[in-house]
Amino acid sequence: MSKDIHKKKHLSSFQLIILGFASVILLGAIILMLPVSSAEGVITPFNQTLFTSTSAVCVTGLAVLDTGSYWSVFGQVVILLLIQIGGLGVVTVVTVAVSVFMLSGRKISLMQRSTMQNAISAHKVGGIVRLTKFILKGTLFIEMAGALALLPVFYHDFGRKGIWMAVFHSISAFCNAGFDILGTPANPFPSITAYAGNPIVNVVIMFLIIAGGIGFLTWEDICINKTHFRKYHMQSKIILVTTALLIVLPAVFFFFSDFTHLSVGKRLLASAFQAVTPRTAGFNTMDISKMTEVSKAMIIILMLVGGSPSSTAGGMKTTTFAVLVLNAFATFRSREDAGAFGRRFDRQVIKNAATIAMLYFMLLFFGGITISVYEGLPVLTCFYEAASAVGTVGLTLGITPELHIISRLI
């Protein structure tokens, strides 16, 4: 008998990541079913807890049950843990394993390093353990700073409960999850609309969203090279420039097309916030359903683009979008090669970008049209919800809680 038959089959790093996510989602769904997880002490149906757990781990933010009023503090803690694990990917789990290995004096295998590399989209395997430690320390620091900045506002409004609210919303914002616990039985799913005119809440939440969305590798570049932009990796340069453009341009557009009833100061805050949040964050300070149809279409595009590689955000990524746009410009100018900052893009990079974009658009059209036909709802509204789900954003025009099980599964 051949020795090959007796060889053990090892899972690839990608298979381990998928298995890890699936296991966390299933475990989260089971825990959320328990009576202790709901405010009223009842057993929650599995299809609803599975949707909530999936949304939390995938940091989507879409919810069929109001997080603030339906779930108990225990249930909210479970959801927050799922968000944190989902935001950091399997880095959290892998780092625990790394710590155990290091304490036991054992070396980390190449397979384990490769898994960590794929989990955070690192450039190379070398130095991956150091980078993972940097990510965890940086995440803890930014989330704590965000919670402390939000604390005065929430403590003033909710007393001691404000401490938990500051921590929850800081982590949810940094992980680009979009879950909030400000809802009540009389006013479910409010997001942070109550703080539309509060500059502290707006600025802090926007900072946390951007900080989580530009990616850990970009933050490492910033920490190492400080203000020396020329020394940054090309990926970091593209991410920062693209992120800035995707915030400023939509904000200017929203300022002139929406929120005309607000004062200039509040209008600036609302426009800036609504430009930042579609990049997979999911919070909103204004009623998005009342925005113009053109603005909703622009938000759909922003939701599909999403954040950046190695970040807590979803979407097709800013780098993919930038590569496609720069390649289009190169084609218009009859140039054979596309590039940025004096460097040329490899053809495989362009092919990958086109493939990823096509995949996202196919999912968008399939999900949006299917939901529209099945639910009998306007197609633009369904495209909006589908883009929010595909890009793991969490913004909604209010139809998600009313969808049937099949549409929720889609």
C-alpha positions in Angstrom: 0.0 0.0 0.0 1.3 3.4 -0.9 2.6 5.6 1.9 0.7 8.5 0.4 -2.6 6.9 1.6 -1.4 7.3 5.2 -0.4 10.9 4.8 -2.4 13.2 6.9 -4.4 15.9 5.1 -3.7 19.3 6.6 -6.1 22.2 6.2 -4.8 25.2 4.3 -4.6 28.6 6.1 -7.6 29.8 4.2 -9.6 26.7 5.2 -8.6 27.2 8.8 -9.8 30.9 8.7 -13.2 29.9 7.1 -13.6 27.1 9.6 -12.7 29.4 12.5 -15.3 32.0 11.4 -18.0 29.4 10.9 -17.3 27.9 14.3 -17.5 31.3 16.0 -20.7 32.2 14.2 -22.4 29.0 15.2 -21.2 29.2 18.8 -22.4 32.8 19.0 -25.8 31.9 17.6 -26.3 29.1 20.2 -25.3 31.3 23.1 -27.6 34.1 21.9 -30.5 31.6 21.9 -30.2 31.2 25.7 -32.8 33.0 27.8 -30.1 34.9 29.7 -29.1 36.6 26.4 -32.5 38.3 26.0 -33.8 41.2 28.1 -37.1 39.4 28.7 -35.5 36.0 29.5 -37.0 34.1 26.5 -35.4 31.7 24.0 -34.7 33.5 20.8 -35.4 31.6 17.5 -32.2 30.1 15.9 -32.8 31.9 12.6 -32.7 35.3 14.3 -29.7 34.5 16.5 -27.8 33.1 13.5 -28.5 36.3 11.5 -27.3 38.4 14.5 -24.2 36.3 15.1 -23.3 36.3 11.4 -23.8 40.1 11.2 -21.6 40.6 14.3 -18.8 38.3 13.3 -18.8 39.7 9.7 -19.1 43.2 11.2 -22.0 43.9 9.0 -24.3 45.7 11.4 -27.6 44.7 9.9 -30.0 43.5 12.7 -33.4 42.0 12.8 -33.7 42.6 16.6 -32.9 45.9 18.2 -29.6 45.4 20.0 -30.3 48.0 22.7 -33.8 46.9 23.8 -34.0 43.2 22.9 -30.8 41.8 24.2 -29.7 41.8 27.9 -26.3 43.1 29.0 -25.0 39.5 28.7 -26.4 39.2 25.2 -24.8 42.6 24.3 -21.4 41.4 25.7 -21.7 38.3 23.5 -22.4 40.4 20.5 -19.5 42.8 21.3 -17.1 39.8 21.6 -18.3 38.5 18.3 -17.7 42.0 16.8 -14.2 42.2 18.2 -13.3 38.7 17.0 -14.8 39.5 13.6 -13.1 42.9 13.4 -9.6 41.5 14.1 -10.3 38.3 12.1 -8.8 35.2 13.4 -5.8 37.2 14.5 -7.3 37.2 18.0 -7.5 33.4 18.1 -4.2 32.9 16.5 -2.4 35.3 18.8 -3.7 33.4 21.8 -2.2 30.2 20.3 1.0 32.1 19.6 1.2 33.2 23.3 0.7 29.6 24.4 3.4 28.4 22.1 5.8 31.2 23.3 5.2 30.5 26.9 5.7 26.8 26.5 9.0 27.5 24.7 7.9 26.0 21.4 8.6 27.7 18.0 5.8 28.9 15.7 5.6 26.8 12.6 5.6 28.2 9.1 2.0 27.0 8.7 0.9 29.0 11.7 2.8 32.1 10.5 1.1 31.7 7.1 -2.3 31.5 8.7 -1.6 34.7 10.6 -0.3 36.3 7.3 -3.6 35.5 5.5 -5.7 36.6 8.4 -4.4 40.1 8.3 -3.4 40.4 4.6 0.2 41.0 5.5 2.8 41.6 2.7 5.1 38.7 3.8 5.4 36.0 6.5 8.6 37.5 8.0 7.9 39.6 11.1 4.3 38.4 11.3 4.3 37.7 15.0 5.7 41.2 15.8 3.0 42.7 13.4 0.3 40.8 15.2 1.4 42.1 18.6 1.4 45.6 17.1 -2.2 45.1 15.8 -3.5 44.0 19.2 -1.7 46.7 21.2 -2.8 49.4 18.7 -6.4 48.1 18.7 -6.6 48.1 22.5 -5.1 51.6 22.7 -7.4 53.2 20.0 -10.6 51.5 21.4 -9.7 52.7 24.9 -9.0 56.2 23.7 -12.3 56.2 21.8 -14.3 55.0 24.9 -12.7 57.6 27.1 -13.5 60.4 24.5 -17.2 59.2 24.4 -17.5 58.6 28.1 -18.3 62.3 29.2 -21.3 62.4 26.7 -22.8 59.0 27.5 -22.1 59.3 31.3 -23.9 62.6 31.3 -27.0 61.1 29.5 -27.1 57.6 31.0 -25.1 57.7 34.3 -23.2 54.5 35.1 -24.7 52.8 32.1 -22.9 55.3 30.0 -19.6 53.6 30.7 -20.8 50.4 29.0 -22.3 52.5 26.1 -19.0 54.3 25.6 -17.0 51.0 25.5 -19.6 49.3 23.2 -19.8 52.1 20.7 -16.0 52.6 20.6 -15.4 49.0 19.8 -18.3 48.8 17.3 -17.0 51.9 15.5 -13.4 50.8 15.3 -14.4 47.4 14.1 -16.7 49.1 11.5 -19.6 47.0 12.8 -22.3 49.6 13.1 -24.1 48.0 16.0 -25.6 50.4 18.6 -27.3 50.0 22.0 -29.2 53.2 22.0 -32.5 51.7 21.0 -35.6 51.4 23.3 -38.8 49.4 22.9 -40.5 52.7 21.8 -37.7 53.7 19.5 -35.8 50.7 18.0 -32.9 50.9 15.6 -32.1 54.6 16.1 -28.3 54.2 15.4 -26.8 57.5 16.8 -29.4 59.9 15.3 -29.9 61.4 18.8 -26.3 62.8 18.6 -26.5 64.3 15.0 -25.6 67.7 16.3 -23.0 66.6 18.9 -19.5 67.3 17.6 -17.7 65.1 20.1 -19.7 61.9 19.2 -19.6 62.7 15.5 -15.8 63.4 15.4 -14.8 60.5 17.7 -17.0 57.9 15.8 -15.7 59.1 12.5 -12.1 58.9 13.7 -12.6 55.4 15.0 -14.3 54.3 11.7 -11.4 55.7 9.6 -8.8 54.3 12.0 -10.2 50.8 11.7 -10.8 51.2 8.0 -7.4 52.2 6.7 -5.8 49.0 7.8 -3.2 47.8 10.3 -0.4 47.8 7.8 -1.0 51.4 7.0 -0.9 52.3 10.6 2.4 50.5 10.9 3.7 52.6 8.0 2.5 55.8 9.7 4.1 54.8 13.0 7.5 53.9 11.4 7.8 56.7 8.8 5.8 59.4 10.6 5.1 62.3 8.2 7.6 61.1 5.6 5.0 60.2 3.0 7.5 59.3 0.3 8.8 56.4 2.5 5.4 54.8 2.8 4.7 51.6 0.9 2.8 52.1 -2.4 -0.2 50.3 -0.9 -0.3 52.7 2.1 0.0 55.8 -0.3 -2.9 54.5 -2.4 -5.0 53.7 0.7 -4.5 57.2 2.2 -5.1 59.2 -0.9 -8.1 57.1 -2.0 -9.6 57.2 1.5 -9.3 61.0 1.6 -10.9 61.4 -1.8 -13.8 59.0 -1.0 -14.5 61.1 2.1 -14.1 64.6 0.9 -15.9 64.3 -2.5 -19.1 62.6 -1.2 -19.2 64.9 1.8 -19.2 67.9 -0.5 -21.9 66.3 -2.7 -24.1 65.5 0.3 -23.6 69.0 1.7 -25.2 70.6 -1.4 -27.8 67.9 -2.2 -29.1 66.9 1.3 -29.7 68.2 4.8 -30.7 71.7 3.6 -32.9 72.2 6.6 -29.9 72.1 9.0 -27.6 75.0 10.1 -24.3 75.2 8.3 -22.4 73.6 11.3 -24.8 70.6 11.7 -24.9 70.3 7.9 -21.1 69.9 7.7 -21.2 67.3 10.5 -24.1 65.4 8.8 -22.4 65.5 5.4 -19.1 64.3 6.7 -20.5 61.6 8.8 -22.7 60.2 6.0 -19.6 60.2 3.7 -17.5 58.2 6.2 -20.0 55.7 7.5 -20.9 53.9 4.2 -17.3 52.7 4.0 -18.6 49.6 6.0 -19.3 51.3 9.3 -23.1 51.2 9.4 -23.8 54.1 11.8 -25.9 57.0 10.7 -26.8 60.3 12.3 -29.5 61.3 9.8 -32.5 59.4 8.4 -30.9 58.0 5.2 -34.3 57.0 3.8 -35.0 60.8 3.3 -31.8 61.4 1.3 -32.1 62.0 -2.4 -32.1 59.1 -4.8 -28.8 60.2 -6.3 -27.3 60.3 -2.8 -28.5 56.8 -2.1 -27.0 55.6 -5.4 -23.7 57.1 -4.3 -23.9 55.5 -0.9 -24.4 52.1 -2.7 -21.1 52.6 -4.6 -19.3 53.7 -1.3 -20.6 50.6 0.4 -19.3 48.3 -2.3 -15.8 50.0 -2.2 -15.6 49.6 1.5 -12.4 49.9 3.5 -8.8 48.9 3.0 -6.8 45.6 3.1 -5.8 44.3 6.5 -8.4 46.5 8.2 -11.6 45.8 10.2 -13.7 47.0 7.2 -15.3 45.0 4.4 -16.1 45.8 0.8 -14.0 45.2 -2.3 -11.3 47.5 -0.8 -10.0 50.9 -1.7 -7.0 49.4 -3.4 -9.1 47.4 -5.8 -11.2 50.5 -6.6 -8.0 52.6 -7.1 -6.4 50.1 -9.4 -9.5 49.9 -11.6 -9.8 53.7 -11.8 -6.1 54.2 -12.6 -6.2 51.4 -15.2 -9.2 53.1 -16.8 -7.4 56.4 -16.9 -4.3 54.7 -18.4 -6.6 53.1 -21.1 -8.2 56.5 -21.9 -4.7 58.0 -22.3 -3.6 55.1 -24.6 -1.0 54.0 -22.1 0.0 50.4 -22.0 0.6 50.2 -18.3 -1.2 51.6 -15.3 0.5 52.7 -12.1 0.8 55.1 -9.2 3.5 57.0 -7.5 6.1 56.1 -10.1 5.5 52.4 -10.0 3.7 50.1 -12.4 0.9 47.8 -11.5 1.5 44.1 -12.3 -1.0 42.7 -14.8 -2.1 40.1 -12.3 -3.0 42.8 -9.8 -5.3 44.4 -12.4 -6.9 41.1 -13.2 -7.5 40.3 -9.6 -9.0 43.8 -9.1 -11.4 43.3 -12.0 -12.4 39.8 -10.8 -13.1 41.0 -7.3 -15.2 43.9 -8.6 -17.1 41.7 -10.9 -17.8 39.3 -8.0 -19.2 42.1 -5.8 -21.4 43.5 -8.6 -22.7 40.0 -9.4 -23.6 39.5 -5.7 -25.2 42.9 -5.6 -27.4 42.3 -8.6 -28.3 38.8 -7.7 -29.2 39.7 -4.1 -31.0 43.0 -4.9 -33.1 41.6 -7.8 -33.9 38.4 -5.9 -35.1 40.2 -2.8 -37.0 42.7 -4.9 -38.9 40.0 -6.8 -39.5 37.9 -3.6 -40.6 40.8 -1.3 -42.2 43.0 -4.0 -40.2 46.0 -3.0 -38.6 48.8 -5.1 -35.4 47.5 -6.7 -33.2 50.5 -5.6 -34.2 49.9 -2.0 -33.3 46.2 -2.3 -30.0 47.1 -4.1 -29.3 49.4 -1.1 -29.8 46.5 1.4 -27.9 44.1 -0.7 -24.9 46.5 -1.1 -25.0 47.0 2.7 -24.8 43.2 3.3 -22.2 42.5 0.6 -20.0 45.3 1.8 -20.6 44.4 5.4 -21.8 47.9 6.1 -25.1 47.7 8.1 -26.9 50.8 6.8 -30.5 50.1 6.0 -33.5 51.9 4.7 -35.6 50.1 7.3 -36.7 47.0 5.5 -34.3 44.4 7.0 -36.3 43.7 10.1 -39.4 43.1 8.0 -37.8 40.7 5.5 -38.8 37.0 5.3 -36.4 34.3 6.2 -35.3 33.6 2.6 -34.4 37.2 2.0 -32.4 37.3 5.3 -30.5 34.2 4.2 -29.7 35.9 0.9 
